[in-house]
Amino acid sequence: MTSRNWVRLFFSTLIVGGITTAIVGFIVRWSQFHTYLTEFKVADILSALIWLIVMGFLFSVISQMGFFAYLTIHRFGLGIFKSVSLWNSVQIVLIIFALFDLVYLRYESFAKPGSPVFPYVGQAALILVLGFVTAWFKMKQTNQRAFIPALFFMIVATLIEWVPALRVKESTLFYPMMFTLLACNAYQLFILHTLNLRSELEQQKRVIEKRATDSNRKITKKPSV
């Protein structure tokens, strides 16, 4: 990927993160915003929205760090296991363990004795469904081999990036961070293929222009006497 497209990816993902956190945060903190609206506290509304957008930028940076880390890990995995099918099997096992740990560890840490486990299963199911849908669209965008890596990234990488919020029982940033990470991760998966193709075309264009320039120099160069 060229530096120009990397910068484009960075800032566009920042925008996705800021907008997503602002929207989800507005919904989660509706009671607070409703008070501001009824009392016409414009300054408080703007300050709260700016704070959410800044937090969204931070979540976006975390997502991008996880994305490039996974691209590196994916290459290492292919190199170590020497087989796409074997590496995919390992990723499937890790997906199962990650979802199980999400339910089990949070239930053991925060649930009261006798509390139902369904709310914790629901969180894992939501991430699984969103990850499955994203991986399916990624497969349609590229090829079938992209399904398992995309599913792994959407689930395992998101959970790792989400750890700061997972360690807290209740937080106003719990769902804003979750949906922002999922949105940024999905966006990066979808846009990566386009940016790679654009980078290849740009590099080919530079090679053609360089060859044309070199040819023109040879033609216009006068022979030495």
Residue frames as qw, qx, qy, qz and C-alpha x, y, z in Angstrom:
[[0.000, 0.888, 0.459, 0.000, 0.00, 0.00, 0.00],
 [0.396, 0.502, -0.036, 0.768, 1.34, 3.43, -0.91],
 [0.237, -0.192, -0.484, 0.820, 1.83, 6.08, 1.75],
 [0.275, -0.088, -0.153, -0.945, -0.90, 8.22, 0.19],
 [0.645, -0.269, -0.567, -0.436, -3.48, 5.44, 0.49],
 [0.525, -0.230, -0.690, 0.443, -2.30, 4.57, 4.00],
 [0.020, -0.076, -0.277, 0.958, -2.92, 8.18, 5.07],
 [0.482, -0.148, -0.358, -0.786, -6.32, 8.02, 3.38],
 [0.645, -0.266, -0.715, -0.047, -7.13, 4.83, 5.29],
 [0.356, -0.149, -0.582, 0.716, -6.00, 6.38, 8.57],
 [0.147, 0.061, 0.157, -0.975, -8.11, 9.52, 8.34],
 [0.563, -0.152, -0.484, -0.652, -11.18, 7.85, 6.85],
 [0.598, -0.261, -0.744, 0.144, -11.13, 5.29, 9.67],
 [0.157, -0.111, -0.451, 0.872, -10.83, 8.15, 12.16],
 [0.379, -0.064, -0.145, -0.912, -13.99, 9.65, 10.71],
 [0.651, -0.207, -0.664, -0.303, -15.82, 6.32, 10.92],
 [0.485, -0.202, -0.698, 0.487, -14.78, 5.98, 14.55],
 [0.005, 0.060, 0.278, -0.959, -15.78, 9.50, 15.52],
 [0.502, -0.111, -0.306, -0.801, -19.19, 9.32, 13.86],
 [0.650, -0.200, -0.724, -0.118, -19.99, 5.85, 15.23],
 [0.371, -0.193, -0.647, 0.638, -19.05, 6.74, 18.81],
 [0.164, 0.002, 0.108, -0.981, -21.04, 9.97, 18.61],
 [0.596, -0.153, -0.444, -0.651, -24.18, 8.18, 17.39],
 [0.676, -0.231, -0.696, 0.073, -23.99, 5.21, 19.77],
 [0.300, -0.092, -0.522, 0.793, -22.93, 7.43, 22.67],
 [0.310, -0.128, -0.045, -0.941, -25.88, 9.73, 22.01],
 [0.703, -0.239, -0.522, -0.420, -28.25, 6.75, 22.18],
 [0.627, -0.172, -0.666, 0.365, -26.64, 5.25, 25.30],
 [0.237, -0.238, -0.410, 0.848, -26.59, 8.58, 27.10],
 [0.059, -0.543, -0.562, -0.621, -30.00, 9.68, 25.84],
 [0.401, -0.767, -0.484, 0.131, -31.30, 10.67, 29.26],
 [0.437, -0.496, -0.012, 0.750, -28.41, 13.08, 29.72],
 [0.170, 0.082, 0.458, 0.869, -28.77, 14.53, 26.23],
 [0.163, -0.653, -0.664, -0.325, -32.52, 14.76, 26.67],
 [0.381, -0.747, -0.331, 0.433, -31.99, 16.94, 29.74],
 [0.327, -0.308, 0.233, 0.863, -29.62, 19.16, 27.81],
 [0.059, 0.325, 0.635, 0.698, -32.11, 19.48, 24.97],
 [0.252, -0.747, -0.607, -0.100, -35.07, 20.33, 27.18],
 [0.391, -0.783, -0.155, 0.459, -33.02, 22.92, 29.06],
 [0.490, 0.856, 0.018, 0.162, -31.43, 24.29, 25.86],
 [0.515, -0.718, 0.374, 0.282, -27.90, 23.72, 27.12],
 [0.734, 0.667, -0.129, -0.012, -26.19, 24.04, 23.76],
 [0.086, 0.760, -0.622, 0.170, -22.70, 24.31, 25.24],
 [0.593, -0.308, 0.709, -0.225, -23.16, 21.09, 27.21],
 [0.877, 0.371, 0.268, -0.143, -24.46, 19.27, 24.15],
 [0.560, 0.765, -0.311, 0.069, -21.51, 20.39, 22.03],
 [0.147, -0.667, 0.698, -0.215, -18.96, 19.55, 24.72],
 [0.754, -0.104, 0.612, -0.215, -20.46, 16.07, 25.20],
 [0.839, 0.529, 0.113, -0.060, -20.50, 15.42, 21.45],
 [0.326, 0.805, -0.481, 0.120, -16.92, 16.63, 21.06],
 [0.420, -0.504, 0.722, -0.219, -15.85, 14.35, 23.90],
 [0.856, 0.152, 0.469, -0.154, -17.56, 11.38, 22.25],
 [0.699, 0.706, -0.118, 0.002, -15.98, 12.15, 18.89],
 [0.052, 0.756, -0.632, 0.162, -12.52, 12.38, 20.47],
 [0.630, -0.257, 0.704, -0.201, -13.09, 9.05, 22.19],
 [0.858, 0.437, 0.239, -0.128, -14.16, 7.67, 18.82],
 [0.437, 0.792, -0.424, 0.053, -10.86, 8.83, 17.33],
 [0.281, -0.559, 0.752, -0.208, -9.05, 6.97, 20.12],
 [0.799, 0.071, 0.562, -0.203, -11.07, 3.79, 19.50],
 [0.739, 0.665, -0.051, -0.100, -10.29, 4.14, 15.81],
 [0.171, 0.750, -0.632, 0.097, -6.56, 4.27, 16.47],
 [0.544, -0.290, 0.755, -0.224, -6.85, 1.14, 18.63],
 [0.841, 0.372, 0.337, -0.201, -8.72, -0.57, 15.81],
 [0.581, 0.760, -0.292, -0.026, -6.08, 0.36, 13.26],
 [0.136, -0.627, 0.752, -0.149, -3.29, -0.91, 15.50],
 [0.696, -0.036, 0.681, -0.225, -5.14, -4.20, 15.84],
 [0.781, 0.581, 0.096, -0.206, -5.73, -4.36, 12.09],
 [0.434, 0.743, -0.508, 0.040, -2.09, -4.01, 11.10],
 [0.353, -0.450, 0.788, -0.228, -1.08, -6.36, 13.92],
 [0.812, 0.163, 0.507, -0.236, -3.45, -9.00, 12.55],
 [0.694, 0.683, -0.190, -0.123, -2.10, -8.59, 9.00],
 [0.114, 0.662, -0.727, 0.140, 1.34, -9.40, 10.40],
 [0.542, -0.201, 0.754, -0.311, 0.05, -12.32, 12.48],
 [0.841, 0.399, 0.205, -0.302, -1.84, -13.68, 9.48],
 [0.563, 0.682, -0.466, -0.022, 1.36, -13.79, 7.43],
 [0.130, -0.495, 0.815, -0.271, 3.20, -15.49, 10.27],
 [0.728, 0.022, 0.560, -0.394, 0.37, -18.02, 10.63],
 [0.829, 0.521, -0.059, -0.196, 0.50, -18.92, 6.95],
 [0.371, 0.678, -0.623, 0.120, 4.26, -19.25, 7.16],
 [0.326, -0.398, 0.778, -0.361, 4.26, -21.40, 10.29],
 [0.721, 0.111, 0.596, -0.336, 1.45, -23.83, 9.41],
 [0.110, -0.280, 0.769, 0.565, 2.36, -24.02, 5.69],
 [0.010, -0.363, -0.878, -0.311, -1.30, -24.64, 4.87],
 [0.267, -0.264, -0.087, -0.923, -4.26, -22.31, 4.49],
 [0.699, -0.362, -0.493, -0.369, -6.72, -24.97, 5.67],
 [0.658, -0.238, -0.556, 0.448, -4.66, -25.75, 8.79],
 [0.164, 0.045, -0.227, 0.959, -4.25, -22.07, 9.65],
 [0.449, -0.321, -0.276, -0.787, -8.00, -21.57, 9.16],
 [0.723, -0.352, -0.593, -0.035, -8.67, -24.47, 11.53],
 [0.469, -0.144, -0.460, 0.740, -6.48, -22.85, 14.16],
 [0.101, -0.166, 0.002, -0.981, -8.34, -19.57, 13.72],
 [0.603, -0.380, -0.474, -0.517, -11.70, -21.31, 14.14],
 [0.672, -0.321, -0.586, 0.320, -10.53, -22.87, 17.41],
 [0.284, -0.056, -0.284, 0.914, -9.33, -19.48, 18.65],
 [0.320, -0.315, -0.255, -0.856, -12.68, -17.93, 17.71],
 [0.691, -0.422, -0.556, -0.190, -14.52, -20.53, 19.81],
 [0.593, -0.257, -0.476, 0.597, -12.19, -20.00, 22.77],
 [0.102, 0.125, -0.073, 0.984, -12.51, -16.21, 22.52],
 [0.482, -0.390, -0.328, -0.713, -16.32, -16.29, 22.53],
 [0.731, -0.384, -0.559, 0.073, -16.37, -18.81, 25.38],
 [0.474, -0.131, -0.379, 0.784, -13.99, -16.67, 27.44],
 [0.122, -0.307, -0.098, -0.939, -16.11, -13.59, 26.78],
 [0.655, -0.458, -0.370, -0.475, -19.14, -15.28, 28.29],
 [0.793, -0.300, -0.476, 0.231, -17.44, -17.25, 31.05],
 [0.474, 0.011, -0.319, 0.821, -15.02, -14.64, 32.37],
 [0.176, -0.334, -0.016, -0.926, -17.51, -11.79, 32.43],
 [0.708, -0.440, -0.398, -0.383, -20.16, -14.00, 34.03],
 [0.757, -0.253, -0.454, 0.396, -17.73, -15.19, 36.70],
 [0.359, 0.096, -0.221, 0.902, -16.47, -11.66, 37.35],
 [0.168, -0.127, 0.036, -0.977, -19.66, -9.62, 37.42],
 [0.581, -0.328, -0.545, -0.508, -22.74, -11.87, 37.71],
 [0.460, -0.401, 0.510, -0.607, -24.41, -12.34, 41.07],
 [0.142, -0.060, 0.985, -0.080, -25.04, -15.90, 42.32],
 [0.361, 0.463, 0.783, -0.205, -28.05, -17.34, 40.54],
 [0.285, 0.648, -0.084, -0.702, -28.08, -14.63, 37.85],
 [0.837, 0.449, 0.312, -0.031, -29.00, -15.75, 34.32],
 [0.534, -0.312, 0.469, 0.631, -26.21, -16.15, 31.83],
 [0.507, 0.641, 0.537, 0.208, -28.31, -15.04, 28.85],
 [0.095, 0.981, -0.015, -0.170, -27.21, -11.35, 28.86],
 [0.331, -0.652, 0.587, 0.349, -23.58, -12.43, 28.58],
 [0.563, 0.169, 0.752, 0.298, -24.38, -14.98, 25.89],
 [0.379, 0.845, 0.373, -0.057, -26.27, -12.26, 24.04],
 [0.053, -0.888, 0.312, 0.334, -23.17, -10.07, 23.82],
 [0.399, -0.321, 0.779, 0.361, -21.15, -12.93, 22.37],
 [0.509, 0.469, 0.713, 0.112, -23.95, -13.83, 19.97],
 [0.255, 0.928, 0.131, -0.239, -24.19, -10.23, 18.76],
 [0.124, -0.735, 0.549, 0.379, -20.47, -10.09, 17.99],
 [0.481, -0.024, 0.842, 0.245, -20.67, -13.50, 16.29],
 [0.474, 0.683, 0.556, -0.021, -23.56, -12.43, 14.06],
 [0.166, 0.946, -0.098, -0.261, -21.98, -9.09, 13.12],
 [0.282, -0.571, 0.692, 0.340, -18.66, -10.80, 12.47],
 [0.544, 0.208, 0.796, 0.166, -20.33, -13.48, 10.35],
 [0.424, 0.832, 0.344, -0.102, -22.19, -10.89, 8.25],
 [0.011, 0.891, -0.341, -0.300, -19.02, -8.84, 7.75],
 [0.398, -0.349, 0.796, 0.295, -16.98, -11.91, 6.79],
 [0.573, 0.452, 0.681, 0.057, -19.68, -13.00, 4.33],
 [0.345, 0.923, 0.096, -0.140, -19.64, -9.62, 2.56],
 [0.175, -0.750, 0.567, 0.292, -15.83, -9.66, 2.56],
 [0.554, -0.018, 0.804, 0.214, -15.95, -13.12, 0.93],
 [0.520, 0.706, 0.481, 0.017, -18.32, -11.81, -1.74],
 [0.105, 0.953, -0.163, -0.233, -16.03, -8.83, -2.30],
 [0.017, -0.673, 0.716, 0.186, -12.90, -10.96, -2.78],
 [0.604, 0.167, -0.751, -0.208, -12.96, -14.77, -2.56],
 [0.828, -0.410, -0.324, -0.206, -13.93, -17.67, -0.28],
 [0.711, 0.027, -0.443, 0.546, -10.50, -17.81, 1.38],
 [0.058, 0.412, -0.223, 0.882, -11.16, -14.42, 2.97],
 [0.610, -0.552, -0.352, -0.446, -14.11, -15.63, 5.07],
 [0.797, -0.405, -0.361, 0.263, -12.29, -17.27, 8.02],
 [0.478, 0.043, -0.193, 0.856, -9.57, -14.57, 8.34],
 [0.167, -0.452, -0.132, -0.866, -12.23, -11.85, 8.25],
 [0.704, -0.544, -0.366, -0.273, -14.36, -13.68, 10.82],
 [0.744, -0.227, -0.352, 0.520, -11.31, -14.19, 13.05],
 [0.272, 0.201, -0.101, 0.936, -10.37, -10.52, 12.86],
 [0.359, -0.511, -0.235, -0.744, -13.91, -9.31, 13.52],
 [0.782, -0.524, -0.296, -0.162, -14.29, -11.50, 16.61],
 [0.809, -0.268, -0.221, 0.473, -10.90, -12.19, 18.18],
 [0.397, 0.237, -0.044, 0.886, -9.22, -8.89, 17.33],
 [0.289, -0.635, -0.197, -0.689, -12.29, -6.92, 18.38],
 [0.767, -0.577, -0.279, -0.021, -12.41, -8.69, 21.74],
 [0.705, -0.123, -0.167, 0.678, -8.71, -8.02, 22.35],
 [0.165, 0.380, 0.071, 0.907, -9.14, -4.35, 21.44],
 [0.476, -0.606, -0.299, -0.563, -12.25, -4.20, 23.63],
 [0.645, -0.172, -0.629, 0.398, -10.46, -5.45, 26.78],
 [0.109, 0.126, -0.356, 0.920, -10.36, -2.05, 28.59],
 [0.532, -0.203, -0.049, -0.821, -14.18, -1.88, 28.54],
 [0.776, -0.131, -0.588, -0.188, -14.65, -5.60, 29.20],
 [0.474, 0.011, -0.670, 0.571, -12.81, -5.32, 32.50],
 [0.183, -0.028, 0.338, -0.923, -15.44, -2.90, 33.82],
 [0.195, 0.375, 0.888, -0.183, -18.89, -4.12, 34.82],
 [0.231, 0.838, 0.494, -0.023, -20.80, -1.01, 33.81],
 [0.311, -0.369, 0.196, 0.854, -19.51, 1.82, 31.69],
 [0.440, 0.736, 0.203, -0.473, -21.08, 4.41, 29.41],
 [0.240, 0.668, -0.568, -0.417, -18.35, 3.56, 26.90],
 [0.570, -0.094, 0.816, -0.015, -19.04, -0.20, 26.89],
 [0.630, 0.530, 0.567, 0.022, -21.33, -0.27, 23.86],
 [0.304, 0.920, -0.127, -0.213, -19.91, 2.83, 22.12],
 [0.180, -0.636, 0.716, 0.223, -16.48, 1.20, 22.16],
 [0.598, 0.076, 0.796, 0.049, -17.84, -2.16, 21.00],
 [0.582, 0.698, 0.414, -0.048, -19.79, -0.80, 18.04],
 [0.157, 0.916, -0.290, -0.228, -17.00, 1.62, 17.10],
 [0.343, -0.465, 0.787, 0.217, -14.41, -1.14, 17.03],
 [0.603, 0.303, 0.736, 0.054, -16.72, -3.35, 14.98],
 [0.450, 0.860, 0.190, -0.151, -17.47, -0.50, 12.56],
 [0.023, 0.847, -0.477, -0.232, -13.82, 0.47, 12.15],
 [0.465, -0.267, 0.828, 0.167, -12.69, -3.14, 11.79],
 [0.613, 0.496, 0.615, 0.007, -15.35, -3.86, 9.18],
 [0.327, 0.920, -0.027, -0.213, -14.55, -0.67, 7.30],
 [0.145, -0.705, 0.644, 0.258, -10.86, -1.52, 7.13],
 [0.564, 0.021, 0.816, 0.127, -11.62, -5.03, 5.88],
 [0.553, 0.687, 0.468, -0.048, -13.86, -3.71, 3.12],
 [0.237, 0.950, -0.123, -0.162, -11.62, -0.83, 2.02],
 [0.515, -0.548, 0.578, 0.317, -8.32, -2.74, 2.11],
 [0.663, 0.263, 0.627, 0.312, -8.91, -4.54, -1.18],
 [0.354, 0.893, 0.251, 0.116, -9.80, -1.28, -2.96],
 [0.172, -0.931, 0.288, 0.142, -6.79, 0.56, -1.58],
 [0.633, -0.310, 0.625, 0.336, -4.44, -2.28, -2.53],
 [0.601, 0.515, 0.527, 0.310, -5.74, -2.25, -6.11],
 [0.150, 0.985, 0.070, 0.050, -5.45, 1.53, -6.23],
 [0.416, -0.758, 0.434, 0.252, -1.89, 1.34, -4.91],
 [0.684, 0.012, 0.624, 0.378, -0.96, -1.23, -7.57],
 [0.462, 0.762, 0.380, 0.247, -2.39, 0.98, -10.32],
 [0.087, -0.986, 0.124, 0.067, -0.53, 4.01, -8.97],
 [0.556, -0.531, 0.551, 0.325, 2.74, 2.07, -8.87],
 [0.650, 0.309, 0.592, 0.363, 2.22, 0.77, -12.40],
 [0.273, 0.931, 0.215, 0.115, 1.46, 4.31, -13.56],
 [0.286, -0.879, 0.321, 0.203, 4.69, 5.57, -12.01],
 [0.652, -0.198, 0.624, 0.383, 6.69, 2.82, -13.72],
 [0.541, 0.607, 0.496, 0.304, 5.13, 3.66, -17.10],
 [0.070, 0.997, 0.034, 0.021, 5.75, 7.38, -16.62],
 [0.469, -0.700, 0.449, 0.297, 9.36, 6.72, -15.58],
 [0.661, 0.083, 0.624, 0.409, 9.96, 4.55, -18.64],
 [0.395, 0.815, 0.361, 0.221, 8.40, 7.19, -20.89],
 [0.154, -0.969, 0.156, 0.115, 10.57, 9.88, -19.33],
 [0.582, -0.450, 0.568, 0.369, 13.71, 7.76, -19.75],
 [0.624, 0.392, 0.574, 0.357, 12.79, 7.06, -23.38],
 [0.219, 0.954, 0.177, 0.102, 12.27, 10.77, -24.09],
 [0.348, -0.838, 0.343, 0.242, 15.64, 11.57, -22.54],
 [0.652, -0.137, 0.620, 0.414, 17.37, 9.00, -24.74],
 [0.509, 0.652, 0.482, 0.290, 15.67, 10.37, -27.86],
 [0.073, 0.990, 0.060, 0.108, 16.43, 14.02, -27.11],
 [0.598, -0.648, 0.308, 0.358, 19.99, 13.35, -25.91],
 [0.501, 0.806, -0.284, -0.136, 22.54, 14.54, -28.46],
 [0.953, 0.041, -0.078, 0.290, 25.35, 12.20, -29.42],
 [0.427, -0.798, 0.214, 0.368, 28.75, 13.23, -28.06],
 [0.584, 0.778, -0.230, 0.004, 31.39, 14.39, -30.58]]
